[in-house]
Amino acid sequence: MIQQLHWGEIQQKRFSAPDTMFANTGRWLYVIGDIDGNFRPRSNPYDLYAFGKPQVGDPLANRLQGVWAQPVKALNGYTFIIESVDDIWPLVDAERFTQTFADVQFEYRRGALTAFRTDFVPKDRPALFTTLTMRNDGTRPIDVWVKFFAYFDLRDAQFTTLGDQPNHGETVQVKGERLVARALRLPKKWAIAIGGAVQSAEVRVTTGQDGHPVGVMKYAAHLEPGAVQAWTIAVVVEMESGAARALKNLEDWLPLRESLLAEKQAQYADLLTCGPRFHSPDAHFNAAFDLARANLQMLEAESRALGRFFYAGLQTFPFWFSADGSYDIQGLLAARFVQSGKNHLQIGAKFDLLGSVPHQRSPSGAIAVNGNAAETPLWVISLWEAYRWTGDRAFLESVYPNAVQGLLEYTLGKLDPSADGYPSGSGLIEREDMGAKKLDSAAYTWAALRALENMASAMGDTATEMRARTRKDRLATGFDAAWWNPAENCYSMSLNESDNSQQPVPHWAVIVPLEVGLASPEHAATTFTTLQAKYMNQWGLKHTVGSDERVWTLPTATLSRAAYRYGQAELGFQMLQQLSTTLDYGSIGMFHELIPDGLSFLQLWSGATFLRGTVEDLMGVQVRADLHAVRVAPQLPVDWEMAELEKLNFGGHTITVDVTRTRLTVNHLSGPDPLTVTYQSPDGSERSMVVEAGNKVQW
């Protein structure tokens, strides 16, 4: 079947399998299904890869599809069925699927009938609208029954429960022309209301094959030749005030269908046109920059417990993750998700019982997984990045005490009894054949000390600034001697607790010392040679040589950053291009978790790190909103004669950066103060000028 993307001037089309997944999202609700209109059972793809089937005891096995208002599920799916005297036509065989980000559209044809299903989730309401439009393309009148089926599945999300115990099941009743479902565990709070915008001939409840209730709404249709008729159904989820509130919201929101859709269309239209935008000779790369921003918008979420934050991915990771936010914060802020991005980081200040930044929280606020040894250092790094991009003093003051406590007392205290700067415990990726001290945790701890040193300086805390600098320099002095493995020509992934003896593993995180700038130039060069010989394939950086040679976007983005940092700009650009390759496979318009496709079909860090790499590495833009300053050191790919980064915003300043082989222009479009612009040329020399808003500088 045909899958296409229509978003402003971005128009794409390709043939795809009918079971390719789609999503439409708002901040309070999302729907996941298949592009032919079906809702096939979906399970954790990690389990499917590891075991070939869902893990035993997984409460969400075969249930990740459908309608979710995290932290709860509402429907396993829904469908329209067209019935005539001699035919039953379930609308699960779409010929064409269209993604616009504001909505999704399915096109069906049978005989003289053409049917269109249009689904959308409002941007700020826990609701879903699905509209069926039918047209008679024949020469004779047609009489049919239109039936809408809602497959209820009121279920808690993974790692959390809305009540004190998991909910198992629901009751569904007909109230007038509405369907009302109540959770068995919290019937006075957790409810769903479903209803149509036009009068139905029948509303009833039956039982599905899985034992859950199925709501049925039936409509009569008579279509003369050329006639068009439409039916809109709304689904409303309520988690606090029960069925009465759900029904009231349904009655209030159903008449607003057109205005709510227009509001969401405007949201994505503004996202596309207001910037930032990227222009180069590579149209695919330019579109990827825009699509990455759309993906971030799709993953922006909100809950009563957490406020606004970002899901790590769909279908697998609709949760708050600390590490994901840490890798993504520059991309989020460059894409103008300022308040949501800052709040995502501030959630990390609510430490777990161990004293660490948690690894994962449910949208309910419950901690799903405690933090690992790399978690707090990554978080501290991201705090400095956020301050650098926003200049928000109040934000810095709110998180600074936790940064000091988390890094100096927990990471370099509880987890580092030997005081060598190498915290013990699980890192980002854990294997049984690794030592207690992990390379990624050690390298990120060094980078976190650098970030804390900068934050302490900004806060005027000279004692902490000196303490962080001393620990940072001490860690760096002995790092290569402890971690460099000459036999493997790269860094060792772990050290043993007792004697710091090396225990290497061929894992992608050997790149982390290069990512953060801790590696010596000689060892960085050797590592690149080793990676290209053993760790890479045509898609990017392998996860683990020999045992899992799939390519994730995050390791590949990490390699890109490391390459740019150590003067390997062409390799860095190649890895950025590989990130955008995911857009050519699977769900259209989506950055996936794997390259070219696989696991989560919509992954936060895939798009965010692409934006980060384009802005900070390829274009070389390093902002200091707190100082009203920016440094620009572009590294054009060899095949490009120009590139332009249009309407980049940071700390109230908006700039456009235009670079050619012979010229760099920085236009200070607007800002609260004059902006100090520094150009760093390829030979490392720097020139600076102060530019008033409305003026530009050129070298």
ROKOL-999822 format. One record per residue (C-alpha): residue in three letters; x, y, z. Coordinates in steps of 0.05 Angstrom, whole numbers, plus 32768, in hexadecimal, padded with zeros to 4 digits. Layout:
<recs>
ALAXYZ
...
</recs>
This chain:
<recs>
MET800080008000
ILE801480497FFA
GLN802D80708036
GLN803680BB802E
LEU804A80F88056
HIS802B813D804A
TRP804881758075
GLY804E81B88055
GLU808081B4801C
ILE809881708035
GLN8075813D800A
GLN808C80F4800B
LYS806F80B27FF2
ARG808380697FF1
PHE806780237FF0
SER806480038035
ALA804C7FC48057
PRO80047FCA8073
ASP801C7FBA80B9
THR804B7FF780BB
MET803B801D80FA
PHE802180648100
ALA80168094813A
ASN7FEE80D28146
THR7FFC80F68187
GLY7FE9812F81B4
ARG8007814181F7
TRP7FD2811A821D
LEU7FC180E081F0
TYR7FDC80B881B5
VAL7FC580818186
ILE7FF1804B8166
GLY7FD8801F812E
ASP7FE8800680E8
ILE7FE5802C80A7
ASP7FB07FFF8089
GLY7F80801480C2
ASN7F8B7FD680EC
PHE7FA57FD08134
ARG7FD17F928134
PRO7FEA7F798177
ARG802C7F9A818B
SER805E7F8481C0
ASN80A07F9D81DA
PRO80CE7F95819D
TYR810A7F8981CB
ASP80E87F4A81E5
LEU80D47F35819F
TYR811C7F3B8189
ALA81397F1881C6
PHE81057EE181D0
GLY80DD7EDF8190
LYS809D7EEC81B7
PRO80857F1A81EF
GLN80A87F0F8232
VAL80817EE28262
GLY80597F0B8293
ASP805B7F4C826A
PRO80187F6D8279
LEU801B7F948237
ALA802D7F59820A
ASN80077F6481C8
ARG7FE87FA481E4
LEU80157FDE81D3
GLN7FE77FF28199
GLY7FA8801C81A0
VAL7F95805B81C6
TRP7FBE806F8202
ALA7FB780AA8232
GLN7FF5809B825B
PRO7FF9807E828F
VAL7FBB80588278
LYS7FA18035823A
ALA7F5B8041821F
LEU7F50801781E0
ASN7F727FDC81BF
GLY7F5A7FF9817D
TYR7F1D80108156
THR7F0280068111
PHE7EC9801680E2
ILE7EA47FDE80BD
ILE7E777FEC8081
GLU7E3E7FBA8078
SER7E0F7FB4803D
VAL7DDE7F7E8029
ASP7E147F548007
ASP7E567F6C8025
ILE7E7A7F798067
TRP7EB67FA7805F
PRO7EE47FB2809B
LEU7F0E7FF0808F
VAL7F517FCF809C
ASP7F697FCC8053
ALA7F7D80138044
GLU7F9D80208000
ARG7FBD80618016
PHE7FD4807E8058
THR7FE680C78062
GLN800C80E4809D
THR8006812F80A8
PHE801B813080F2
ALA7FDC81578102
ASP7FB3811A80EC
VAL7FB780D880C8
GLN7F8C80C4808E
PHE7F79807F8071
GLU7F5B8076802C
TYR7F308039801A
ARG7F0C80237FDA
ARG7EDB7FEC7FCC
GLY7EAD7FEB7F90
ALA7E8B802E7F8A
LEU7E9C80447FD0
THR7ED9806D7FE5
ALA7EE480758030
PHE7F1480A28056
ARG7F25809B80A0
THR7F4480D880C0
ASP7F6080D28107
PHE7F7E81078133
VAL7F8F8114817C
PRO7F86815C8194
LYS7FC7817B81AB
ASP7FB1818881F3
ARG7F75815B8203
PRO7F7081108215
ALA7F45810281D9
LEU7F4580E18195
PHE7F1980F38159
THR7F0E80C18120
THR7EE480D680E4
LEU7ECB80A880AD
THR7EB980CA806C
MET7E9780A18035
ARG7E8B80B47FED
ASN7E6080907FB9
ASP7E8880917F78
GLY7E5580667F54
THR7E1780747F2B
ARG7DE480547F5B
PRO7DCE80647FA2
ILE7DEF803B7FD9
ASP7DD28028801C
VAL7E01800E8051
TRP7E0A8008809C
VAL7E47802980BB
LYS7E5E800880FB
PHE7E938023812A
PHE7EB57FF18159
ALA7EDC80078196
TYR7F077FD081B7
PHE7F0E7FE38200
ASP7F4C7FD38228
LEU7F527FFD8267
ARG7F977FEB827D
ASP7FD0800982A6
ALA8010801B8283
GLN80507FF58290
PHE8073800082D4
THR8039802582F3
THR7FF18021830A
LEU7FBE8059830D
GLY7FA1803A834C
ASP7FC080138384
GLN7FBA7FD3835B
PRO7FBC7FC5830F
ASN7F7B7FCC82EC
HIS7F607F8D82CA
GLY7F237F9B82A0
GLU7EEB7FCC8298
THR7EA07FD38297
VAL7E7F7FF3825A
GLN7E39800F8258
VAL7E0D80338225
LYS7DF88077823E
GLY7DC88096820B
GLU7DF0809481CB
ARG7E33809281EF
LEU7E6080598205
VAL7E7D8060824B
ALA7EB480348265
ARG7ECC803282AE
ALA7F0A801082C9
LEU7EFC7FD982FB
ARG7F337FF3832A
LEU7F21803D832A
PRO7EDA8042830D
LYS7ECD8087832B
LYS7F0C80A5830D
TRP7F22808082CF
ALA7EF080808296
ILE7EE88085824B
ALA7EAF80A58224
ILE7EA3809981DA
GLY7E6E80B981AF
GLY7E5E80D18169
ALA7E4D8115814D
VAL7E0E80FC812A
GLN7DD580D18143
SER7DE080868141
ALA7DAE80508132
GLU7DC980228168
VAL7DFD8021819F
ARG7E0D7FE081C2
VAL7E447FBA81E7
THR7E5C7F7581D6
THR7E987F4B81EA
GLY7ED87F4381C0
GLN7F037F0681B5
ASP7F327F1D81EC
GLY7EFA7F21821F
HIS7EF97F6D8221
PRO7EBA7F958210
VAL7EB07FB081CB
GLY7E857FED81BF
VAL7E5D7FF0817E
MET7E3D802E815F
LYS7E1280248121
TYR7DFD805880ED
ALA7DD1805380B0
ALA7DEB8072806F
HIS7DC98081802D
LEU7DF7809D7FF8
GLU7DDF80B67FB5
PRO7E1180B67F7C
GLY7E4880E97F8C
ALA7E2E80F27FD3
VAL7E5E80F9800E
GLN7E4D80EA8056
ALA7E7980EC8095
TRP7E7680D180DC
THR7EA380EA8115
ILE7EB080C28154
ALA7ED580DE8190
VAL7EF880B881C8
VAL7F0580DC8209
VAL7F2F80C28243
GLU7F2880D9828B
MET7F5580C482C5
GLU7F4080F182FE
SER7EF5810082FF
GLY7ED580C382E0
ALA7E9D80B782AE
ALA7E7680F882BA
ARG7EB3812282A8
ALA7EC480F5826C
LEU7E7C80FD8252
LYS7E7D8148825C
ASN7EBF814F8238
LEU7EA381248200
GLU7E66815181F8
ASP7E91819081FC
TRP7EC7817981CC
LEU7EA181558196
PRO7E8781978177
LEU7ECF81B28178
ARG7EEA817D8149
GLU7EFA81AE8110
SER7F1881E3813C
LEU7F4381B18162
LEU7F5D81948121
ALA7F6B81DA8107
GLU7F9181E98147
LYS7FBC81AC813E
GLN7FC781BB80F4
ALA7FDE82018108
GLN800D81E3813C
TYR803281BA8108
ALA802F81F080D3
ASP805082218104
LEU808281EC8118
LEU809881E480D0
THR809B822E80BD
CYS80B2825080FD
GLY80F3822B8100
PRO8129821D8109
ARG8131820380C2
PHE816C81E8809C
HIS817D81F48053
SER81B381D0802B
PRO81BD81AF7FE7
ASP81A3816E8006
ALA8157816F8005
HIS8152812E802C
PHE817E814A8064
ASN8155818A8065
ALA81148164806C
ALA8132813880A3
PHE8141817780CB
ASP80F7818B80C8
LEU80DE814480D4
ALA8109813E8111
ARG80E6817B812F
ALA80A2815C811E
ASN80B7811C8141
LEU80C981438180
GLN80858164817F
MET806481208178
LEU8088810881B7
GLU807A814581E2
ALA804D812B821A
GLU802B81458258
SER801081258297
ARG7FF5813F82D9
ALA802F812182FF
LEU8069813882D3
GLY8050817482AB
ARG806D81788265
PHE80A481498251
PHE80B7811C8217
TYR80A980D3820B
ALA80E980AD81F9
GLY80C5808981C0
LEU8088806581A5
GLN8072802E81A8
THR80A1801681DE
PHE80B680528208
PRO807C8081821A
PHE80A08095825A
TRP80CE80CA8276
PHE811780B58270
SER815080DD828D
ALA818780C5825E
ASP815C80D38221
GLY8151811A8237
SER819B81228243
TYR81AE810E81FD
ASP8175813581DF
ILE817481788203
GLN819B81A081CF
GLY816F81868197
LEU8130819581C0
LEU814581DC81CF
ALA815E81E98188
ALA811881D38171
ARG80FA820681A2
PHE80DC81D581D4
VAL80F88200820B
GLN80C681FA8244
SER80B981B08239
GLY810481A38232
LYS811581C68273
ASN80DD81A48298
HIS80F48160827E
LEU8137816D829F
GLN8119818982DF
ILE80F3814782E9
GLY8137812782F2
ALA814381518331
LYS811281248356
PHE814580EF8368
ASP813680A68376
LEU8140808883BB
LEU8188807883AB
GLY819880C2839F
SER819D80BC8353
VAL817880DA8319
PRO814580A48307
HIS814D808082C6
GLN8103807D82B5
ARG80C1809982CF
SER807B808882BB
PRO804E80C282A7
SER802B80B382E9
GLY806A80CD830B
ALA807E80898327
ILE80C68075831F
ALA80C9803982F1
VAL8115802D82F2
ASN814A804B831F
GLY8185806F8302
ASN81C6804E82EB
ALA820C806882F6
ALA820B809282B6
GLU81C780B182C3
THR81D980E982F3
PRO821780FF82CC
LEU81EF8102828C
TRP81BA812B82AF
VAL81ED815C82CA
ILE820A81658284
SER81C581748269
LEU81B881A9829D
TRP81F381D18286
GLU81DE81C8823D
ALA819881E2824E
TYR81B5821F8272
ARG81E4822C8238
TRP81AA822B8207
THR817782528231
GLY819E827F8260
ASP816682718292
ARG8183828282D6
ALA8145826B82FC
PHE814B822782DB
LEU8194822182EE
GLU818682358336
SER814E8201833B
VAL817A81C68326
TYR81BF81DA833D
PRO81BB81BF8385
ASN81A4817B836A
ALA81DC817B8337
VAL82108186836D
GLN81F28152839B
GLY81E6811E8365
LEU822B81228345
LEU8259812F8380
GLU8235810983B7
TYR821480D08391
THR823B80C28352
LEU828080D5836E
GLY826D80C083B5
LYS8242808383BC
LEU825480668378
ASP829F8077837C
PRO82BB805F83BE
SER8301805A83A0
ALA82FD80A4838C
ASP831C80978347
GLY82E280B98324
TYR82C880788306
PRO8283806A8324
SER826F8021832D
GLY822D80048317
SER82047FF982D9
GLY82118027829F
LEU81E580388264
ILE81EA7FF18249
GLU81F77FB78278
ARG82157F738269
GLU82277F3B8298
ASP826E7F38827D
MET82807F7F8292
GLY82A67F9982CD
ALA82857FC68302
LYS82A2800782E6
LYS8288801B82A2
LEU82A98046826D
ASP826B806F825D
SER825F807F82A7
ALA82A7809682B1
ALA82A980C18272
TYR826680E18280
THR827C80EE82C8
TRP82B7811682AD
ALA828A813D827F
ALA8259814982B8
LEU8291816582E3
ARG82A1819682AB
ALA825781A982A7
LEU825381B182F3
GLU829181DC82F2
ASN826F820A82BF
MET822E820C82E6
ALA8253821B8327
SER827782558304
ALA8235827182EC
MET8218826A8332
GLY8255828C8352
ASP8262824D837B
THR82AE824E8379
ALA82B7821583AB
THR828F81E48380
GLU82AE81FF8341
MET82F481EF835C
ARG82DD81AB8377
ALA82C081978334
ARG82FD81AF830E
THR832C8189833B
ARG830581478335
LYS82FE815182E9
ASP8349815C82DF
ARG835B8122830C
LEU832C80F382E5
ALA8348810A82A2
THR8391810282B8
GLY838C80B782C3
PHE835480A78293
ASP837A808D8256
ALA83AA80648280
ALA836F804282A2
TRP834080388268
TRP836880348227
ASN836E7FEC820D
PRO83A87FE881DC
ALA83977FA081CB
GLU83537FB581AF
ASN83697FFB8198
CYS8330801C81BC
TYR8318802A8202
SER83047FF18231
MET82B97FF0823F
SER82C37FDF8289
LEU82F37FD782C3
ASN82EF7FA582FC
GLU82DE7FC08340
SER83177FA28367
ASP83547FB7833F
ASN833C7FE08304
SER83527FAA82D4
GLN83337FB08290
GLN82F87F868279
PRO82EA7F9B8231
VAL82A97F90820B
PRO82A17FA381C1
HIS82677FD281CF
TRP8255801381AD
ALA8261803D81EC
VAL82AC803881DF
ILE829F807981BA
VAL828880A081F8
PRO82CE80BD820C
LEU82D180DA81C5
GLU828A80F381C9
VAL8298811E8206
GLY82DF813381F2
LEU8305810C8227
ALA832D80E081F8
SER837480F481E4
PRO837B8106819A
GLU83A780C9818E
HIS8377809881AE
ALA833C80BA818C
ALA835C80AF8148
THR836B80668157
THR8324805C8170
PHE83078077812F
THR833280468108
THR831B800C8134
LEU82D2801F8130
GLN82D4802380E4
ALA82F67FE080E0
LYS82CD7FB88113
TYR82927FDF8130
MET826F7FFD80F3
ASN82447FE580BA
GLN821F80088081
TRP81EC802480B2
GLY8219804080E9
LEU8236802B812C
LYS82247FE48141
HIS82077FD88186
THR82377FA0819B
VAL82687F7E816C
GLY825A7F358164
SER821A7F2F818E
ASP81EC7F678178
GLU82017F898139
ARG81C27FB2812F
VAL81CD7FFD8129
TRP81AA802C8159
THR81A28076814B
LEU81C0808C818E
PRO8204806A8186
THR82088084813F
ALA81F780CB8156
THR822C80C4818C
LEU825F80AF8158
SER824B80EB812E
ARG8257811B8168
ALA829A80FB8178
ALA82B180FF8130
TYR82A18149812A
ARG82C48155816D
TYR830581358156
GLY830981528110
GLN82E7811880EA
ALA82B1814480CC
GLU82A281178091
LEU829780DB80BE
GLY826C810680EB
PHE8241811C80B0
GLN823A80D58096
MET821E80C080D9
LEU81ED80FA80D9
GLN81D680E38095
GLN81CD809D80B0
LEU819F80B780E6
SER817280D480B0
THR81728092808B
THR813E807880BB
LEU810C80A7809A
ASP8110807D805A
TYR80F6803E807C
GLY80BA802880A5
SER8089805D80BF
ILE808C809A8092
GLY80A680DA80B0
MET80C280B780EE
PHE810880B1810A
HIS810C80698123
GLU8136804A815B
LEU815F801F812D
ILE8180802E80EA
PRO8161802280B9
ASP8123800B80DF
GLY810F7FE5811D
LEU80FB7FE58167
SER80D580268177
PHE80BC80458137
LEU80BE808C8155
GLN80FB809A8181
LEU810B80DC81A4
TRP815680DA81A4
SER815980C8815A
GLY813B810A8143
ALA81578133817C
THR81A0811E8172
PHE8199812A8127
LEU818481728137
ARG81BC8179816A
GLY81F081608139
THR81D8818C8101
VAL81D781CB812B
GLU821381C28159
ASP824281968130
LEU8235819F80E6
MET822581EA80EC
GLY825281F18129
VAL8222821D8150
GLN82338220819A
VAL8205824F81C0
ARG820E82728203
ALA81CB8292820F
ASP81E182A58256
LEU821982CF8238
HIS81F282E781FA
ALA822782C681CF
VAL822E82928198
ARG826A82708179
VAL826582558131
ALA829682238113
PRO8273820380D7
GLN828D81C380B6
LEU826C81BE8072
PRO826A81788052
VAL829881738016
ASP825D816F7FE5
TRP823A81AD7FFF
GLU824781F37FE8
MET82198213801C
ALA81EC82088058
GLU81BD8235807E
LEU81A0822D80C4
GLU8164825B80C6
LYS8143827A8103
LEU81688256813A
ASN8150826E817E
PHE8175826D81C1
GLY8169829781FF
GLY813E82C981DA
HIS816F82D281A1
THR815E82BC815A
ILE819482B48126
THR819E829A80E0
VAL81E1827B80CE
ASP81F382798084
VAL82348257806F
THR8255824D802B
ARG829C82378018
THR82B3827F801B
ARG828482A3804A
LEU8261829F808E
THR822782CD809D
VAL820482D080E1
ASN81C482F980E1
HIS81AD830E8127
LEU816283128117
SER814B8323815E
GLY8161832181A6
PRO815E834381E9
ASP81A7835B81E7
PRO81E0836281B6
LEU81FD831E81A3
THR8247830D81A4
VAL825482E38166
THR829682BD8161
TYR82AC829B8121
GLN82DD8262812A
SER8301825580E8
PRO831A821080D2
ASP8360822180EB
GLY8345822D8131
SER834D82798131
GLU831282A2814B
ARG82F482E5813A
SER82BB83068161
MET828B833E8156
VAL8251835B817E
VAL8211835D8154
GLU81D383848165
ALA818F83658158
GLY817A83718110
ASN81C2837280F7
LYS81F0833D80DB
VAL823A832D80D9
GLN8261830D80A0
TRP82A682EE8099
</recs>
